Amino acid sequence: MVMDTYFISHGSPTLAIDETMPARPFLKSWQEIVHKEKPKSILVISAHWETLNPSVNGLCINHHSTIHDFDFHPERIPLFELKYPAPGAPELAKRVKRLLTESGFKQVEEDTTRGIDHGVWIPLILMYPEADIPVCQLSVQTELDGTHHYNIGKALAPLREEGVLIIGSGSATHNLPVLGQDSDPVPSWASDFDTWLKETLLDGRTMSFTDMTI
C-alpha cells in the first residue's frame, strides 16, 4: 500500500488541551476515518526545527523526549505536563539520510540527542495517542528556497511505498505579531495566500513553489 502524504496545520500548542478548537475532532478521528492504515513509522518535517543542513533525529533514542518549545502563558501550564514518549526510528532516520545523500544532498546531519518539538507531538498526541509508532523528525532550511525543499520531497517519495507516513507540520501562514482574536476576520493577505496555495496544489502546479522561501 502506498501511503498518502499530509500537511497538517497544528495551530496553537493549546490544540492539545483546548476542547473548543475545531481541528481537534479531525485529528482525533485520524485512525478511524482519515487514515485507517497504521504506518510502520512516521516521518515529520516540522517548521519548528531549523538547521543549516538537513538533519534527522531518532537514531539513538529509545523513546523521544518531549520538547516544550513555546512561550509560557497561564493557559499553557497544563501543556508542560504533557509527554509524548514515542519510540525513535533509527532505521527510518538512516533511510532518510541515505535517500537524501543519493539524491545529491551533500551534507545530511544526524542529531542523536534531540527529542521532538511541538510541531511533531501536538498533532501526534491527538492522532496517535498511544505513542507506539516509531517517529523520526527532519529539519527545514529557512535560508534556502522552495526548490531545495521540493527536491527533498522528491527524494523521500520512495518512503511512501515502505509503510512510512510522511507529515509536514506547521502553518500555511505564521505572522504572530499581527495575530488577532479568534473572532476577528481573517486578513485578506492570509486568505488570499491560502486560496492560492490550495488551488496551486489541486492543479498540480508544484513548480510554482520553487522560488519561494519559508
N, C-alpha and C positions, 0 to 999 in steps of 0.2 A: 504494500500500500504506500502511495506517495503522500507524504504529509503536506497539508496546506501550511502556508507561512502567514503570520499575522502581525499587524502593528496594533498595539494597544496604548491608548492614551490613558495613563493611570491617574492623571489629575493630581489633586492634593493628596498628601500622605494620609489625611484623615479618611480617605476612602476605606481604609482597613477597619475603621471603627464607627463611622457615621452611617447609620442605617437609612438616612434620608437621601443619600447620594444616589442618583438614578443609575449609575454604572454598576452598582453592587449586584442587583438581580441578574444582570447579564453575565458578569464574571462568575457568580455563584452557580449559574446554570451551565457552566462551561462543559463539564464532563457529561452532563445529561442531555444537553441539547446542541451545543455549538460544536464540540469536538469529542465525539464519543470514544475514539480510538486512543487508548492510553499509550503515550510515547515511551520509547526506550530511554530517552534522555531529553533534556531541554537546553537549548542554547538561547540566551537572551542578550541582545545588543541593547544596552541601556545608555540613554543620553546622559546619565549621571556618572559615567566613568570616562574621563577624557585623558588621553595619553598621546605622546608624540608619535609612537608607532603602535600598530595593532597589538593588543595584549589579551591573553587569556588567563583565567584563573581556574581553580578547582583541581589542580594537578596533584597536590599533596595534602588535600583536606578531606578528612573522613566525613565531617559534617560542617557545613558553612557557618561562619559566624554571621550575625545579623548586624549590618551597619545602619545606624540611625542617623543618616546624613541629611538632617533638616533642622531648621531653627526651632528653638524651644518656645512654645506657646502653651498657655494653660490648657487649651482644648486638646493639645497633643500629648499631654502627660501619659495617658494610657498606652500610646504608641511605643514609648520607651521600654515598656514591659513585654512587648511582643517579640517573639523569636520565630525564625523560620529555618530550622536546622536541616535543610535539605542536604543529602549527600553530595560530595563533589563528583565530578565526572572526568577523571583523568584521561580515560581513553578518548572521550569526545574532545577534550582540550588538545590532545596530541593530534587528533584527526583534523581539527580546525587549523592548527598551526601548519600541518603538512599541506592541506589544500591551499592555504594562502601562499605558502612558500613556492609550491609547484606552479602557482598562477602568477608568479613574478613579484610578489611582495618580499623584498629582500630582508627585512628585519621584522620578525614577529616575536614579541616578548612573552615570557612566562612569569606570572605573579603567583608565587607559591603560598602567600600568606593572606592575601586579600579575601574578605568574605563577599557577601552580596549586598549591594546598595538597595535603597528603597524603590528604585526603578525596576528591580527584579522581584523583591519579596512582597511588595504591596499588592501587585496583581496576583502573584502566585499563591499568596495566603488565602485568597478567595477562590481561585481556580482549582488549586490542588492543595487543600488544607492539610492533607495527610503528610505532606513534605517527604514523600518517599521516592520521588523520582530524581535521579542524578541531574545536577544543574551545573552548567558552565556559563560564564559571562565573557563577552567580548567587548572591548572598549571602542570608542569612536575617536576620530581625529578632527577636532574642531578647526584646525588650521588648514585642512585640506578640503577639496571641493566634492561636488556630487559625483564626479567621475570616479574618484577614489573609492567612495562608499558603494557606488553601483558595481564596480568591479569586485569588491569584497562579496557582495551579494551573489554575483555570478559564480565566484569561486566556491561559495558554500552551498550552491544548489544541490550537489550530489547528496548532501546530508538528508534531504527530504525523502530519499529512497532508502535511507538507512534507519528509519524509525525515529529520527530526531525532529522534535518540534522546535521551529525557529520563530522567535518572537522579537520584534522590535518594540521597545518600550520608551515612551517619552511623551511628547505632545506635539500636535501639528503647529501650534503657536505657543510661545512661552515668554511673555513680557510682564513679569511680576510688578514692575513699578506702576503699570497702568491697569493692574487688575482691580476690577470693581467688585461690587456685591453680586451675589447670585441673581438678584432680581434686576440688575442693570441690563440694558440691551447689549447685545454682542457688538463690539466695534466693527465698523464696515471693513477695515483692513483685515481683521481676523476672519470674518465670514467670507470675504472675497477670496482670501488665500485658501481657506478650507474648501470652498467650492471649486476653485481651480485645481487643487490637489486631488479631490475626488474625481473630477472629470478627466484629468490627465491620466490617472491610474486606470480608470474604467476604459478609457480609449486606448490604453496600451502605449501611450506616448512617453515611454520611460526615458528616452534621450533628452527630454525637456529638463530633467533633473541634473544633468551632467555639469552644468556651470554653477549650480547653486552651492552655497556654503551653509554649514549647520548654524 
